[in-house]
Structure formats: structure tokens, C-alpha cells
């Protein structure tokens, strides 16, 4: 049995699979690393011809680069099955589920307290409060932010994006001491 040829190696458990991936020159699918597999790989299955595992990822559509520590307020929950065929050396990647969720409290904290827009919002609230027509000033200020958020969150499902924007509008109104808009 040739130990350097993956098709000749017998994989019976998780450790065998990890050893093979670590010691062989097997190209991993985009974004996958042996470390991620080791730490988050689950639901392992082993056959003579292949092995597979499930991995869950949690990418965030928010500006992660501008985050100043803390948990992510909105993220995807993506579960994927990875199957490696020992004889062909090919990966089969199947997305099992994709769900999006956000935490309103964390979103408000991110936008108004920790994120890159914190100071922009502070300045906007000051302009709104100093305005002779706070409602009009609020609409103008919020519209500028809303377009930016829509672009930033273009991959967020429309229903959740609408919910997120409503949460931010309500929080911005509170900060600017503007009553809820009942015109809708």
C-alpha cells in the first residue's frame, strides 16, 4: 500500500482523514483549511472510496474590518457537506442550508456605538436637533445612511434588510428625540 497516494490510504476515522489532509498535497476547496476542518468539522462519514464531514460557517455582511471588537450583529449560518473522493482526488461541496439572522440590540450597538458610522451618526443627530424642521432634517440624514446600508447589505434577504433598516430608523429617531413616523 502506497501511503503517499490518497487512493491507497484507508480512512477509518476523523484522525485518519485529518492526517491525510495534513500530510498529503490535497488542494482544499476555497476558504477551507485543515484548521477549520479540525475545529469545526462534524457529522463525519467514512467509506472505502470517500470521507465526508459537515462544516458550519458564519460570514457577516457587515463591515467586519470596521468592527472594534465584540460579537457580530448579523450573520449567515451556512451548513455545507464536504466529500473527498479518495480515488479521483476530487471534492464534492454541497450547501445544505443557508439562513440569515440578526440581533437588533447588537445591530444598534454596532451602528451607533462601535462601528465606522458612530461619529457620522453623532454629527447627524446634532444637525437634526439643531434644525428648524427636525422631521425633514431626519428624513434627509436617514436617507443618506439608508442608501449606504442597502448597498452594504445587498446580499441580505430583502425581508431581513427591511427589518434591519426599521430597527435603525427607530433607534436613530430615539437618539434625535424625533417621534415615530406614523405616516405609513
Residue pairs with C-beta under 8 A, 6 or more apart in sequence:
1 8
1 9
1 10
2 8
3 9
4 24
6 20
6 24
6 26
6 86
6 89
7 86
7 87
7 89
9 16
9 20
9 86
10 16
10 48
11 17
11 20
11 46
11 51
11 86
12 46
13 44
13 46
14 41
14 44
14 53
16 46
17 44
17 46
17 51
17 53
17 84
18 34
18 37
18 38
20 26
21 28
21 34
21 37
22 34
26 84
26 89
28 34
28 91
29 82
29 91
29 93
31 57
32 55
32 82
36 55
37 53
37 55
37 82
40 55
40 56
41 53
41 54
41 55
42 53
42 54
42 55
42 56
43 53
43 54
43 81
44 51
44 52
44 53
45 51
45 52
45 53
48 86
49 85
49 86
49 87
50 83
50 84
50 85
50 86
51 83
51 84
51 86
52 81
52 82
52 83
52 84
52 92
53 81
53 82
54 79
54 80
54 81
54 82
54 96
55 79
55 80
55 82
56 77
56 78
56 79
56 80
57 76
57 78
57 80
58 72
58 75
58 76
58 77
58 78
59 75
59 76
59 78
60 72
60 73
60 74
60 75
60 76
61 74
61 75
61 76
61 152
61 153
61 155
61 156
62 72
62 73
62 74
62 110
62 115
62 152
62 153
63 115
63 116
63 152
64 72
66 115
66 116
67 110
67 114
67 115
68 114
68 115
69 114
70 106
70 109
70 110
70 114
71 103
71 106
72 106
73 102
73 103
73 106
73 107
73 109
73 110
74 100
74 101
74 102
74 103
74 106
74 107
74 153
74 156
74 160
74 164
75 100
75 101
75 102
76 98
76 99
76 100
77 97
77 98
77 99
77 100
77 101
78 95
78 97
78 98
79 95
79 96
79 97
79 98
80 93
80 94
80 95
80 96
81 93
81 94
81 96
82 91
82 92
82 93
83 91
83 92
83 93
83 94
84 90
84 91
84 92
85 91
85 92
100 156
100 157
100 160
101 160
102 160
102 163
102 164
104 167
107 164
107 167
107 168
108 167
108 168
108 171
111 117
111 118
111 121
111 168
111 171
112 118
112 121
112 171
112 172
112 175
117 145
120 145
121 145
121 172
121 175
124 141
124 144
124 145
124 172
124 176
125 172
125 175
125 176
127 137
127 141
128 134
128 137
128 138
128 141
128 176
128 178
129 176
129 177
131 137
134 176
134 177
134 178
135 178
135 181
138 172
138 173
138 176
138 178
141 172
142 169
142 172
145 168
145 172
146 165
146 169
149 161
149 164
149 165
149 168
150 161
150 165
153 161
153 164
156 164
169 181
170 180
173 179
173 180
173 181
